[in-house]
Amino acid sequence: MIKKPVMIQNNMEMEDRPVAHLVQEASQYASQVYIEMDNKKINAKSIMGMMSLRLQKGREVVLIAEGQDELEAIAGVEGFLAAGN
């Protein structure tokens, strides 16, 4: 299992599209992928779960991945969240 704190640089507030893209990114990996914020641990592959987190640019979250491709999963989701737009 890998845990990594990440600062959100991506503008997540444009309707629901960025959240859908985040879920698509997380869903590419076989590993379990979670995002932890404000004492909530949510499955990053769940669109409803991710929408409930209210992710915002400038907030810090913890990425958690466990499985056969956990390194790639962390790198992919971190890359999405850290991409400023």
Buried (B, 14 or more C-beta within 10 A) or exposed (E): EBEEEBEBBBEBEEEEEBBEEBBEBBEBBEBBBBBBBEEEEBBBBBBEBBBEBEBEBEBEBEBBBEBEBBEBBBBBBBEBBEEEE
